[in-house]
Amino acid sequence: MPPWNPEIIRAVTPIIIAVSGALIGFVVVVNETVTGEKATAAFGLSGTALAGAAGLAQSVRGESTSSRRENQASESSNS
């Protein structure tokens, strides 16, 4: 099995995006030469990256399980 199968990629992608957003926020806080406007833009980008990572980290398996149950229920009622 290759080391980068789709499950691994789906698991690692939110982590990478969250870390990049956190790094952007950290650099803005530490860097003294960043102006107010640039800091606002950087915090917006950082927050967007963190929100995107949270959205990608949501489980998809719960939806497939419930849809599978609904399909089984409709098939048994049709029989």
C-alpha positions in Angstrom: 0.0 0.0 0.0 1.4 3.4 -0.9 2.1 5.7 2.0 -0.2 8.5 0.6 -3.5 6.9 0.2 -6.7 9.1 0.0 -7.5 8.5 3.7 -4.1 9.8 4.8 -4.4 12.8 2.5 -7.8 13.6 3.9 -6.5 13.3 7.5 -3.3 15.3 7.0 -4.7 18.2 4.8 -6.6 20.0 7.7 -3.5 19.7 9.9 -1.3 21.3 7.3 -3.8 24.1 6.7 -4.3 24.7 10.4 -0.5 24.9 11.0 0.0 27.3 8.1 -2.8 29.6 9.5 -1.2 29.4 13.0 2.2 30.2 11.6 0.8 33.3 9.8 -0.8 34.5 13.0 2.3 33.9 15.0 4.6 35.7 12.6 2.3 38.7 12.6 2.3 38.9 16.4 6.1 38.5 16.7 7.1 40.8 13.8 7.3 44.4 14.9 7.5 45.9 11.4 3.9 44.8 10.4 1.6 47.8 10.1 -2.0 47.8 11.3 -3.5 47.2 7.9 -1.2 44.4 7.1 -1.8 42.8 10.5 -5.6 42.9 9.9 -5.2 41.3 6.5 -2.8 38.6 8.0 -5.2 37.8 10.9 -8.0 37.5 8.4 -6.0 35.1 6.3 -5.0 33.2 9.4 -8.6 32.9 10.6 -9.8 31.8 7.2 -7.1 29.1 7.1 -8.1 27.8 10.5 -11.8 27.9 9.6 -11.1 26.0 6.4 -9.2 23.4 8.3 -12.0 23.0 10.7 -14.4 22.5 7.8 -12.2 19.9 6.2 -11.7 18.0 9.5 -15.4 17.2 9.8 -16.3 13.6 9.5 -17.9 12.3 6.3 -18.5 8.8 7.6 -21.5 9.7 9.7 -23.3 11.0 6.7 -22.6 7.9 4.7 -23.7 5.6 7.5 -27.0 7.5 8.0 -27.7 7.4 4.2 -26.9 3.7 4.2 -29.5 3.2 6.9 -32.1 5.2 5.1 -31.4 3.1 1.9 -31.8 -0.1 3.8 -35.0 1.1 5.5 -36.5 2.1 2.1 -35.5 -1.2 0.6 -37.1 -3.2 3.4 -40.3 -1.2 3.2 -40.5 -1.7 -0.6 -40.2 -5.5 -0.2 
